[in-house]
Amino acid sequence: MKSDVLARRYAKALYDLGIEENVGQKFLADLHTVVGLMNESEELKSIMESPLYDINLKNKILGTLLNKANISKYIENFLYILLEKDRFQQLPEILESYHDIINEVAGKATANVISAVELTEAQQKRISEVFSRLSNKQINIETTIDPSIIGGLVVDVEGMVYDGSIKSNLIKFKESLKGEM
């Protein structure tokens, strides 16, 4: 099974429990805390994610880690399940999926915008407005600069890519000329 599908299933189960117990935002904060702790120490991360280390050692390490953090019992149990199922390495993907679910429910989405030059605040606002109308969601803009697209924009909203770059238009033009010969 693909890891993103699995991460989504775990995130959805956790989200449903969080809603049921009215602690969805606490779960989000707890997941951020644990992922942050894992990212602070490469050694800790490699031990917890490696199948070479004994599960008892991992459980002890996790217990020590959780005693120092103010993590809910639900998340604590969830983390032990991930260890038991050898899925601890998917925790960052689960966090990302959890975020995605929260945004979906709230009617929010992220647009990844690639441009050849840096966009002004006004341009970003306009892009957000246009894609908010198209998707019927509140759009948050994340920008990346890639001079190789020459000009225009490439916008990815929830997997739907809108390519208005000069580079892609030149490629299409070139292909159409080849077709006419």
Backbone as numpy.savetxt, mean C-alpha at the origin, in Angstrom:
# Nx Ny Nz CAx CAy CAz Cx Cy Cz
-1.03 -19.19 -3.87 -1.88 -18.01 -3.87 -0.99 -16.78 -3.87
-1.37 -15.80 -4.67 -0.57 -14.58 -4.75 -0.56 -13.88 -3.40
0.60 -13.29 -3.07 0.76 -12.69 -1.75 -0.14 -11.48 -1.54
-0.43 -10.71 -2.61 -1.30 -9.55 -2.43 -2.74 -9.97 -2.15
-3.18 -11.08 -2.73 -4.52 -11.60 -2.46 -4.59 -12.08 -1.02
-3.55 -12.77 -0.59 -3.49 -13.25 0.78 -3.44 -12.09 1.77
-2.63 -11.09 1.47 -2.54 -9.92 2.34 -3.89 -9.23 2.44
-4.59 -9.16 1.33 -5.93 -8.53 1.31 -6.90 -9.32 2.19
-6.83 -10.64 2.15 -7.72 -11.47 2.97 -7.47 -11.24 4.45
-6.19 -11.25 4.83 -5.85 -11.00 6.23 -6.31 -9.60 6.65
-6.05 -8.61 5.80 -6.43 -7.23 6.10 -7.94 -7.10 6.23
-8.68 -7.76 5.36 -10.14 -7.69 5.39 -10.68 -8.31 6.67
-10.13 -9.45 7.06 -10.57 -10.10 8.30 -10.28 -9.20 9.49
-9.11 -8.60 9.50 -8.72 -7.70 10.58 -9.61 -6.45 10.58
-9.89 -5.93 9.40 -10.75 -4.75 9.28 -12.15 -5.06 9.82
-12.70 -6.20 9.40 -14.05 -6.58 9.86 -14.10 -6.70 11.38
-13.08 -7.30 11.96 -13.01 -7.41 13.42 -12.89 -6.02 14.06
-12.07 -5.18 13.47 -11.90 -3.82 13.99 -13.19 -3.03 13.98
-13.99 -3.19 12.92 -15.28 -2.51 12.83 -16.24 -3.09 13.86
-16.26 -4.40 13.95 -17.14 -5.08 14.91 -16.86 -4.65 16.35
-15.58 -4.51 16.68 -15.17 -4.15 18.04 -14.96 -2.64 18.21
-15.20 -1.88 17.12 -15.05 -0.42 17.14 -13.62 0.03 17.49
-12.63 -0.67 16.94 -11.23 -0.35 17.19 -10.41 -0.34 15.89
-11.06 -0.03 14.78 -10.40 -0.06 13.47 -9.19 0.85 13.39
-9.30 2.07 13.92 -8.17 3.01 13.87 -7.05 2.57 14.81
-7.40 1.95 15.93 -6.37 1.43 16.85 -5.59 0.32 16.16
-6.30 -0.54 15.43 -5.62 -1.60 14.67 -4.64 -1.00 13.67
-5.08 0.04 12.98 -4.22 0.70 12.00 -2.96 1.24 12.68
-3.14 1.91 13.80 -1.99 2.46 14.54 -1.07 1.35 15.02
-1.66 0.25 15.51 -0.86 -0.88 16.00 -0.05 -1.51 14.87
-0.67 -1.68 13.72 0.05 -2.26 12.57 1.20 -1.35 12.15
0.94 -0.04 12.14 2.01 0.92 11.81 3.16 0.80 12.82
2.83 0.66 14.08 3.84 0.55 15.12 4.71 -0.68 14.90
4.09 -1.83 14.67 4.84 -3.07 14.50 5.69 -3.03 13.24
5.12 -2.55 12.13 5.89 -2.46 10.88 7.06 -1.49 11.07
6.81 -0.40 11.77 7.88 0.57 12.06 9.00 -0.05 12.88
8.64 -0.83 13.89 9.65 -1.50 14.71 10.46 -2.49 13.88
9.78 -3.19 13.00 10.47 -4.17 12.14 11.43 -3.46 11.18
11.02 -2.31 10.69 11.86 -1.58 9.74 13.07 -0.93 10.41
13.00 -0.72 11.73 14.11 -0.12 12.45 15.30 -1.06 12.59
15.05 -2.36 12.58 16.13 -3.32 12.81 16.11 -4.39 11.72
17.12 -4.36 10.87 17.24 -5.38 9.82 17.42 -6.77 10.41
18.16 -6.86 11.51 18.39 -8.15 12.16 17.08 -8.74 12.68
16.30 -7.91 13.35 15.00 -8.36 13.86 14.10 -8.79 12.71
14.07 -7.98 11.68 13.24 -8.28 10.51 13.64 -9.61 9.87
14.93 -9.82 9.71 15.39 -11.06 9.06 15.09 -12.29 9.92
15.20 -12.17 11.23 14.88 -13.30 12.12 13.40 -13.63 12.03
12.56 -12.60 12.12 11.10 -12.82 12.16 10.56 -13.31 10.81
11.22 -12.96 9.74 10.72 -13.34 8.42 11.35 -14.62 7.87
12.42 -15.08 8.48 13.13 -16.24 7.97 12.53 -17.55 8.48
12.36 -18.52 7.59 11.88 -19.83 8.03 12.97 -20.66 8.72
14.20 -20.16 8.72 15.31 -20.90 9.31 15.34 -20.85 10.83
14.71 -19.85 11.41 14.72 -19.70 12.86 13.53 -20.43 13.47
13.75 -20.97 14.66 12.75 -21.74 15.39 11.56 -20.86 15.76
10.36 -21.41 15.65 9.14 -20.67 15.96 9.10 -20.25 17.42
9.66 -21.06 18.31 9.68 -20.70 19.74 10.53 -19.45 19.98
11.66 -19.37 19.29 12.50 -18.19 19.40 11.75 -16.96 18.88
11.08 -17.11 17.75 10.32 -16.01 17.17 9.20 -15.57 18.12
8.53 -16.54 18.73 7.46 -16.21 19.68 7.99 -15.43 20.87
9.16 -15.83 21.38 9.78 -15.12 22.51 10.13 -13.69 22.11
10.73 -13.55 20.94 11.12 -12.22 20.45 9.89 -11.35 20.27
8.86 -11.92 19.67 7.63 -11.15 19.45 7.01 -10.76 20.79
6.99 -11.67 21.74 6.46 -11.37 23.07 7.20 -10.22 23.73
8.53 -10.23 23.65 9.34 -9.15 24.22 9.04 -7.83 23.52
8.94 -7.90 22.20 8.65 -6.71 21.41 7.29 -6.12 21.77
6.29 -6.99 21.89 4.94 -6.52 22.17 4.77 -6.01 23.59
5.56 -6.52 24.52 5.50 -6.02 25.90 5.95 -4.57 25.99
6.85 -4.18 25.10 7.36 -2.81 25.09 6.43 -1.84 24.36
5.57 -2.36 23.52 4.65 -1.52 22.74 3.24 -1.67 23.30
2.44 -0.66 23.13 1.06 -0.68 23.59 0.17 -1.21 22.46
0.23 -2.51 22.22 -0.48 -3.15 21.12 -1.70 -3.87 21.67
-2.82 -3.77 20.96 -4.05 -4.43 21.41 -3.88 -5.95 21.38
-4.67 -6.61 22.21 -4.62 -8.08 22.28 -4.98 -8.71 20.94
-5.92 -8.10 20.23 -6.32 -8.63 18.92 -5.13 -8.63 17.95
-4.41 -7.53 17.90 -3.26 -7.44 16.99 -2.17 -8.38 17.47
-1.99 -8.47 18.77 -1.01 -9.40 19.33 -1.31 -10.82 18.85
-2.56 -11.25 19.01 -2.96 -12.59 18.56 -2.81 -12.74 17.05
-3.14 -11.70 16.34 -3.00 -11.70 14.88 -1.54 -11.93 14.48
-0.63 -11.25 15.16 0.80 -11.39 14.84 1.30 -12.80 15.13
0.81 -13.39 16.22 1.19 -14.78 16.52 0.66 -15.74 15.46
-0.52 -15.46 14.93 -1.07 -16.28 13.85 -0.20 -16.16 12.60
0.22 -14.93 12.29 1.10 -14.74 11.12 2.39 -15.53 11.29
2.95 -15.51 12.50 4.17 -16.29 12.76 3.92 -17.77 12.56
2.83 -18.25 13.14 2.49 -19.67 13.07 2.29 -20.13 11.63
1.68 -19.28 10.81 1.40 -19.62 9.41 2.56 -19.25 8.49
3.67 -18.79 9.05 4.85 -18.37 8.30 4.50 -17.29 7.27
3.74 -16.29 7.73 3.32 -15.19 6.87 3.75 -13.83 7.44
4.64 -13.82 8.39 5.04 -12.58 9.04 5.67 -11.60 8.05
6.33 -12.12 7.02 6.96 -11.26 6.03 5.93 -10.47 5.22
4.67 -10.85 5.30 3.63 -10.15 4.56 3.00 -9.01 5.36
3.49 -8.76 6.55 2.91 -7.72 7.40 2.86 -6.35 6.71
3.92 -5.89 6.03 3.81 -4.59 5.34 2.72 -4.58 4.26
2.56 -5.69 3.54 1.51 -5.78 2.52 0.13 -5.79 3.17
0.02 -6.44 4.31 -1.25 -6.47 5.04 -1.61 -5.07 5.50
-0.63 -4.34 6.01 -0.85 -2.95 6.42 -1.31 -2.11 5.24
-0.66 -2.27 4.11 -1.04 -1.52 2.90 -2.47 -1.86 2.48
-2.81 -3.14 2.52 -4.17 -3.57 2.16 -5.20 -3.04 3.16
-4.83 -3.01 4.43 -5.71 -2.48 5.47 -6.00 -1.00 5.18
-4.95 -0.27 4.83 -5.09 1.13 4.45 -6.03 1.27 3.25
-5.83 0.42 2.25 -6.65 0.46 1.03 -8.12 0.24 1.36
-8.40 -0.71 2.24 -9.78 -1.01 2.63 -10.41 0.19 3.33
-9.67 0.79 4.24 -10.17 1.97 4.94 -10.49 3.09 3.95
-9.59 3.29 2.99 -9.82 4.33 1.98 -11.01 4.01 1.08
-11.17 2.75 0.71 -12.31 2.35 -0.12 -13.62 2.66 0.59
-13.69 2.26 1.85 -14.91 2.48 2.63 -15.20 3.97 2.79
-14.15 4.76 2.94 -14.30 6.21 3.12 -14.49 6.96 1.80
-14.44 6.23 0.68 -14.61 6.87 -0.63 -13.38 7.67 -1.04
-12.21 7.17 -0.67 -10.96 7.84 -1.02 -10.11 6.93 -1.90
-9.27 7.55 -2.70 -8.33 6.80 -3.54 -7.08 7.65 -3.75
-6.02 6.98 -4.14 -4.76 7.67 -4.42 -4.49 7.62 -5.91
-4.11 8.76 -6.46 -3.71 8.83 -7.87 -2.19 8.99 -7.89
-1.52 8.04 -8.52 -0.08 8.14 -8.71 0.14 8.85 -10.03
0.70 10.05 -9.95 0.86 10.91 -11.12 2.33 11.01 -11.48
2.64 10.66 -12.73 4.01 10.78 -13.23 4.02 11.94 -14.22
4.95 12.86 -13.99 5.09 14.01 -14.90 6.57 14.21 -15.22
6.83 14.94 -16.29 8.21 15.19 -16.70 8.86 16.26 -15.82
8.04 17.14 -15.27 8.53 18.22 -14.41 7.67 18.26 -13.15
8.15 18.98 -12.15 7.41 19.10 -10.89 6.10 19.87 -11.14
5.02 19.38 -10.53 3.72 20.02 -10.68 3.49 21.04 -9.58
2.83 22.13 -9.93 2.50 23.15 -8.93 1.32 22.65 -8.09
1.07 23.31 -6.97 -0.08 22.97 -6.12 -1.38 23.11 -6.91
-1.48 24.16 -7.72 -2.69 24.40 -8.51 -2.91 23.26 -9.52
-1.84 22.80 -10.15 -1.95 21.69 -11.11 -2.38 20.41 -10.40
-1.78 20.15 -9.23 -2.14 18.96 -8.48 -3.60 19.01 -8.05
-4.05 20.19 -7.64 -5.45 20.35 -7.22 -6.39 20.09 -8.40
-6.02 20.61 -9.55 -6.85 20.42 -10.75 -6.91 18.94 -11.14
-5.79 18.26 -11.09 -5.75 16.82 -11.40 -6.64 16.06 -10.41
-6.53 16.42 -9.14 -7.35 15.79 -8.11 -8.84 15.99 -8.38
-9.21 17.20 -8.75 -10.61 17.50 -9.05 -11.13 16.69 -10.23
-10.33 16.62 -11.30 -10.75 15.89 -12.50 -10.94 14.41 -12.20
-9.97 13.83 -11.51 -10.06 12.39 -11.23 -11.05 12.08 -10.12
-11.35 13.04 -9.28 -12.42 12.86 -8.29 -13.76 12.74 -9.00
-13.97 13.58 -10.01 -15.21 13.50 -10.78 -15.30 12.17 -11.55
-14.19 11.75 -12.13 -14.20 10.50 -12.90 -14.46 9.27 -12.04
-13.87 9.27 -10.83 -13.95 8.08 -9.98 -15.02 8.16 -8.89
-15.62 9.34 -8.74 -16.57 9.56 -7.65 -15.96 9.28 -6.28
-14.69 9.60 -6.15 -13.97 9.42 -4.89 -13.12 10.65 -4.62
-12.79 10.82 -3.36 -11.85 11.89 -3.00 -10.45 11.39 -3.36
-9.75 12.15 -4.18 -8.45 11.72 -4.70 -7.31 12.43 -4.01
-6.36 11.63 -3.53 -5.11 12.13 -2.97 -4.04 11.92 -4.05
-3.22 12.93 -4.28 -2.21 12.88 -5.35 -0.84 12.52 -4.78
-0.19 11.56 -5.41 1.22 11.25 -5.14 1.96 11.43 -6.44
2.97 12.30 -6.44 3.65 12.62 -7.70 5.04 12.00 -7.78
5.41 11.69 -9.00 6.75 11.21 -9.32 7.20 11.96 -10.57
8.46 12.34 -10.58 9.00 13.04 -11.75 9.81 12.05 -12.58
9.49 11.98 -13.86 10.19 11.10 -14.79 10.38 11.85 -16.11
11.56 12.47 -16.30 11.80 13.26 -17.52 11.67 12.44 -18.81
11.77 11.12 -18.73 11.71 10.30 -19.94 10.34 10.33 -20.62
9.29 10.77 -19.91 7.97 10.83 -20.57 7.84 12.10 -21.42
8.84 12.95 -21.38 8.99 14.17 -22.18 8.02 15.27 -21.75
6.76 14.97 -21.64 5.76 15.94 -21.24 4.45 15.23 -21.01
3.44 15.96 -20.55 2.15 15.35 -20.27 2.17 14.62 -18.94
1.20 13.72 -18.76 1.06 13.00 -17.50 0.72 11.54 -17.73
1.09 10.72 -16.75 0.60 9.36 -16.66 -0.01 9.27 -15.27
-1.32 8.95 -15.22 -2.04 8.91 -13.95 -2.59 7.51 -13.74
-2.29 6.94 -12.58 -2.80 5.62 -12.20 -3.70 5.78 -10.99
-4.99 5.49 -11.19 -5.97 5.53 -10.11 -6.58 4.14 -9.98
-6.27 3.47 -8.88 -6.81 2.14 -8.59 -6.62 1.17 -9.75
-5.46 1.19 -10.35 -5.14 0.25 -11.43 -5.56 0.71 -12.82
-6.32 1.77 -12.91 -6.71 2.31 -14.21 -5.69 3.37 -14.59
-4.99 3.15 -15.71 -3.91 4.05 -16.11 -4.39 4.95 -17.25
-4.22 6.25 -17.04 -4.53 7.26 -18.04 -3.19 7.81 -18.52
-2.81 7.46 -19.75 -1.49 7.85 -20.25 -1.63 8.96 -21.28
-1.31 10.16 -20.85 -1.34 11.32 -21.74 0.06 11.88 -21.94
1.05 11.00 -21.86 2.43 11.47 -22.00 2.79 11.65 -23.47
3.70 12.56 -23.71 4.18 12.78 -25.08 4.90 11.53 -25.58
5.64 10.90 -24.69 6.37 9.69 -25.08 5.42 8.62 -25.63
4.33 8.35 -24.94 3.41 7.31 -25.42 2.70 7.75 -26.70
2.40 9.05 -26.81 1.78 9.54 -28.04 2.73 9.41 -29.23
4.03 9.67 -29.02 5.01 9.49 -30.09 5.12 8.02 -30.50
5.08 7.13 -29.52 5.14 5.69 -29.81 3.92 5.27 -30.62
2.73 5.74 -30.23 1.50 5.42 -30.98 1.56 5.98 -32.40
2.07 7.19 -32.52 2.20 7.82 -33.84 3.15 7.00 -34.71
4.27 6.59 -34.14 5.25 5.78 -34.86 4.62 4.47 -35.32
3.85 3.82 -34.45 3.19 2.56 -34.80 2.17 2.75 -35.90
1.46 3.87 -35.86 0.46 4.12 -36.91 1.13 4.36 -38.26
2.31 5.01 -38.24 3.05 5.22 -39.49 3.55 3.89 -40.04
3.99 3.00 -39.17 4.45 1.68 -39.61 3.31 0.91 -40.25
2.11 1.05 -39.68 0.94 0.34 -40.19 0.51 0.79 -41.56
0.81 2.05 -41.90 0.41 2.60 -43.19 1.39 2.23 -44.31
2.56 1.73 -43.95 3.55 1.42 -44.98 3.35 0.08 -45.57
